[in-house]
Amino acid sequence: MKKPLLLLSAFAFSTLLSIAATAPGHTPGNSTSVAAVAATTLQVNTTQSTMKWNAKKVGGEHYGTIKLAAGSLEVKGNKLTGGTFTIDMATIVVEDITRPESNKKLTDHLKSDDFFSVDKHPSSIFKITKATPIAKAKPGEANYTITGNLTIKGITNAITFPATVAISGKEAQAEAVIEVDRTKYDIKYRSGLVGTAADKIIYDTFTINLKLVAGAEGQAVGSTK
């Protein structure tokens, strides 16, 4: 009688193993399964986001703002993976000149063919091609190196800059100071490259101080929906 009992026990044990092996979520060789983290698109809140520009020249500087027309950040879990942003060049504002006539003169000049050719190229675009986390970044310091393609006046060049990125659930914020060499976009007015007199030179690089606020697709940051 012992032999039939042993056979029955072995059969029952093998049946249990078979059921466990084919159960949903079971991965051979692992006690638990790891679900893949889905990518998420966070739409940029163009009202809360800001772009400030600064251009220096011999003996002075000009500064102001410009607005984003649209944008999005691509995230996977708590990591930034990509993004695309469109800048409305017609919204450029000069803030350092208070006299209306002088302010309009410089604003119109910046929109002219000497600079950004806004009538011909109303938008500039930046597309992230690589977002690399910075190892052991301290709180408050840049924690990503961003590389992407910046298109101005229809001309595209790759740029790289450090950024501070914070992602929490379906919200994200990013800040960066970006240096742009205007001569790479055929903006050479009063550049030293074209023989401008030393006291009239406008420096070739200008900076953009960028702050992005993004929320889940279809929602503004802070929405309770």
C-alpha positions in Angstrom: 0.0 0.0 0.0 2.9 2.4 0.6 3.9 2.4 -3.1 0.5 3.7 -4.4 0.5 6.4 -1.7 3.9 7.6 -2.7 2.9 7.7 -6.4 -0.2 9.7 -5.5 1.8 12.2 -3.4 4.3 12.7 -6.2 1.5 13.3 -8.7 -0.2 15.9 -6.5 3.1 17.7 -5.9 3.9 17.9 -9.6 0.4 19.1 -10.4 0.8 22.0 -7.9 4.2 22.9 -9.5 2.5 23.0 -12.9 -0.3 25.2 -11.7 2.1 27.6 -10.1 4.3 27.8 -13.2 1.4 28.7 -15.5 -0.2 31.2 -13.1 -0.7 34.8 -14.4 2.3 37.0 -13.6 4.7 34.1 -13.0 8.1 34.5 -14.5 10.3 31.3 -14.5 13.3 31.8 -12.3 11.8 34.8 -10.4 9.6 34.9 -7.4 8.1 38.3 -8.5 7.5 40.1 -11.8 8.6 43.7 -12.5 6.1 45.8 -14.5 7.6 48.1 -17.1 7.3 51.8 -16.4 5.2 53.6 -19.0 6.4 56.8 -20.6 4.3 59.9 -19.8 3.9 63.2 -21.7 3.6 66.2 -19.5 2.3 69.3 -21.2 4.1 72.5 -20.5 2.0 75.2 -18.8 2.9 78.2 -20.9 1.4 80.7 -18.5 3.5 79.5 -15.5 6.7 78.9 -17.5 9.1 81.8 -18.1 11.9 82.6 -20.5 14.2 85.6 -19.8 16.9 86.7 -22.3 20.0 88.7 -21.8 22.3 90.1 -24.5 25.5 92.0 -23.7 27.5 94.5 -25.6 30.6 96.6 -25.0 29.6 99.0 -22.3 26.1 97.6 -21.6 23.4 95.0 -22.0 19.7 94.5 -22.9 17.3 92.1 -21.4 13.7 91.0 -21.5 11.3 88.1 -21.9 9.9 85.9 -24.6 7.1 83.3 -24.4 6.6 79.7 -25.1 3.9 78.9 -27.6 3.7 75.2 -26.6 5.8 72.4 -25.2 6.0 69.0 -23.5 8.3 66.9 -21.4 8.7 63.2 -21.7 9.2 61.3 -18.5 9.5 57.7 -17.4 8.9 57.2 -13.7 10.9 60.0 -12.1 13.3 60.4 -15.0 13.3 62.9 -17.8 13.7 61.3 -21.2 12.8 64.0 -23.8 10.8 67.0 -24.7 10.0 69.6 -27.4 9.3 73.3 -27.0 8.1 76.0 -29.5 9.1 79.6 -28.8 6.8 82.4 -30.1 9.4 84.9 -31.5 6.8 87.6 -32.0 6.4 87.9 -28.2 9.9 89.2 -27.5 9.8 92.1 -25.0 12.6 94.5 -24.0 12.5 95.3 -20.3 15.5 97.5 -19.7 14.4 100.5 -21.8 11.5 102.5 -20.3 11.1 105.2 -22.9 8.4 103.9 -25.3 9.9 105.2 -28.5 13.4 103.7 -27.8 11.8 100.5 -26.5 9.8 100.0 -29.8 12.9 100.8 -31.9 15.0 98.1 -30.3 12.1 95.6 -30.2 11.4 96.1 -33.9 15.1 95.8 -34.7 15.3 92.5 -32.8 12.4 91.2 -35.0 14.1 92.4 -38.2 16.4 90.5 -40.5 19.4 91.9 -38.7 18.4 89.6 -35.8 15.6 87.0 -35.7 13.6 87.7 -38.9 10.4 87.1 -37.1 8.1 87.7 -40.1 9.9 84.9 -42.0 10.5 82.7 -39.0 7.8 83.3 -36.3 8.8 80.2 -34.3 12.0 78.8 -32.8 12.1 75.1 -31.7 14.1 73.1 -29.2 14.0 69.3 -29.2 15.7 67.3 -26.5 17.8 64.4 -28.0 19.4 63.3 -24.8 18.8 63.8 -21.1 21.6 62.4 -18.9 21.3 62.4 -15.1 24.3 63.8 -13.2 25.5 61.3 -10.7 25.5 62.4 -7.0 24.1 65.8 -7.8 23.6 67.9 -4.6 20.1 69.3 -3.8 19.6 72.6 -5.6 22.4 72.0 -8.1 22.0 70.9 -11.8 21.1 67.2 -11.9 20.8 66.7 -15.6 22.9 67.4 -18.7 20.6 68.2 -21.6 21.5 67.9 -25.2 19.2 68.9 -28.0 18.6 70.6 -31.4 17.8 74.3 -31.3 16.3 75.8 -34.5 16.3 79.6 -35.0 15.6 81.2 -38.4 15.3 77.8 -39.9 18.9 76.9 -38.9 19.4 73.9 -36.5 22.4 73.4 -34.2 23.0 71.0 -31.3 23.5 72.6 -27.9 24.2 71.1 -24.5 23.6 72.7 -21.0 23.1 71.7 -17.4 19.6 71.7 -15.9 17.8 71.2 -12.6 14.9 68.9 -13.0 12.3 67.9 -10.4 9.6 65.3 -11.2 6.8 64.3 -8.8 4.0 62.1 -10.1 2.3 63.9 -12.9 4.1 67.2 -12.4 7.5 68.4 -13.3 9.7 71.5 -13.2 12.9 72.3 -14.9 15.3 75.3 -14.7 18.4 76.1 -16.9 20.6 78.9 -18.0 21.3 78.4 -21.7 24.0 80.1 -23.7 23.4 80.5 -27.4 25.9 81.6 -30.0 23.9 83.8 -32.3 26.4 83.7 -35.2 25.6 80.0 -35.7 22.1 81.1 -36.7 23.3 83.8 -39.2 22.8 86.6 -36.7 26.0 88.6 -37.1 24.9 92.2 -36.7 27.7 94.1 -34.9 29.6 90.8 -34.3 33.3 91.0 -34.0 33.4 88.4 -36.8 32.3 91.0 -39.4 34.8 93.7 -38.5 32.7 95.8 -36.2 34.5 98.6 -34.4 35.6 97.5 -31.0 33.4 100.0 -29.1 30.3 98.9 -31.1 30.5 95.1 -30.7 27.5 93.1 -29.5 28.8 89.9 -28.0 28.1 86.7 -30.0 26.5 84.8 -27.1 23.3 85.6 -25.4 21.7 83.7 -22.5 18.2 82.4 -21.9 17.1 81.8 -18.3 14.4 79.2 -18.6 11.9 77.9 -16.1 9.5 75.2 -17.2 6.4 74.1 -15.3 4.6 71.0 -16.7 1.6 68.9 -15.7 -0.2 65.8 -16.9 -1.6 66.0 -20.4 -4.7 68.0 -20.5 -4.3 69.5 -17.1 -2.5 72.6 -15.7 -0.2 72.1 -12.8 -2.2 72.3 -9.6 -5.4 71.0 -11.2 -7.5 68.9 -8.8 -9.2 67.0 -11.7 
